Amino acid sequence: MNSTHKDGVYRGDYGIVYFVHDGRVIMRHLGSYYKTSTHFLFGKWDKELNEGMISTFNDAYESAPKW
């Protein structure tokens, strides 16, 4: 992992959810997904990524627009 955040799901204020895998971050905000960085990760760790999330993370990250 390339960051100080461990892989998993983080929950922030206002329903924002962050998914972290191998130092990369996808943010879900208002029903849309965006790639972002740990500099914009303002949530608390909630749980591990499940196998489905891990297997689709790369494709989701590559297709998400930048925040």
C-alpha positions as CSV (number, residue, x, y, z in Angstrom):
1,M,0.0,0.0,0.0
2,N,1.3,3.4,-0.9
3,S,-0.4,5.5,1.7
4,T,-1.0,5.7,5.4
5,H,-4.6,4.6,5.0
6,K,-5.2,0.8,5.1
7,D,-7.3,-0.8,2.4
8,G,-11.0,-0.7,3.1
9,V,-14.2,1.3,3.2
10,Y,-14.2,4.7,5.0
11,R,-17.4,6.7,5.8
12,G,-17.4,10.4,6.0
13,D,-19.9,13.2,6.6
14,Y,-22.9,13.8,4.4
15,G,-23.0,10.2,3.2
16,I,-19.6,10.3,1.4
17,V,-18.0,6.9,1.2
18,Y,-14.4,6.2,0.3
19,F,-13.0,3.0,-1.1
20,V,-9.2,2.5,-0.7
21,H,-7.2,-0.2,-2.4
22,D,-3.4,-0.2,-2.9
23,G,-3.1,3.5,-2.0
24,R,-5.7,4.5,-4.6
25,V,-9.0,6.1,-3.6
26,I,-12.5,6.1,-5.1
27,M,-15.1,8.4,-3.5
28,R,-18.8,8.0,-3.8
29,H,-20.6,11.3,-3.4
30,L,-24.3,12.0,-4.2
31,G,-24.5,8.7,-6.1
32,S,-21.5,9.3,-8.4
33,Y,-18.0,7.9,-8.2
34,Y,-14.8,9.8,-8.5
35,K,-11.1,9.0,-8.3
36,T,-9.3,11.1,-5.7
37,S,-6.4,10.9,-3.4
38,T,-5.8,10.4,0.3
39,H,-5.5,14.2,0.6
40,F,-9.3,14.3,0.2
41,L,-10.1,11.3,2.4
42,F,-12.0,12.7,5.3
43,G,-13.7,9.5,6.6
44,K,-13.3,7.0,9.4
45,W,-12.4,3.4,8.6
46,D,-15.5,1.2,8.5
47,K,-14.7,-2.2,7.1
48,E,-12.6,-4.3,4.8
49,L,-13.2,-4.4,1.1
50,N,-15.1,-7.6,0.1
51,E,-13.8,-9.8,-2.8
52,G,-16.3,-8.2,-5.3
53,M,-15.0,-4.7,-4.5
54,I,-11.4,-5.8,-4.8
55,S,-12.0,-7.6,-8.1
56,T,-13.7,-4.6,-9.7
57,F,-11.7,-1.8,-8.1
58,N,-9.2,-1.3,-11.0
59,D,-11.9,-1.0,-13.7
60,A,-13.9,1.3,-11.5
61,Y,-10.9,3.5,-10.7
62,E,-9.9,3.8,-14.3
63,S,-13.4,4.7,-15.5
64,A,-14.1,7.2,-12.7
65,P,-13.6,10.9,-13.5
66,K,-11.2,12.9,-11.3
67,W,-12.7,14.8,-8.4
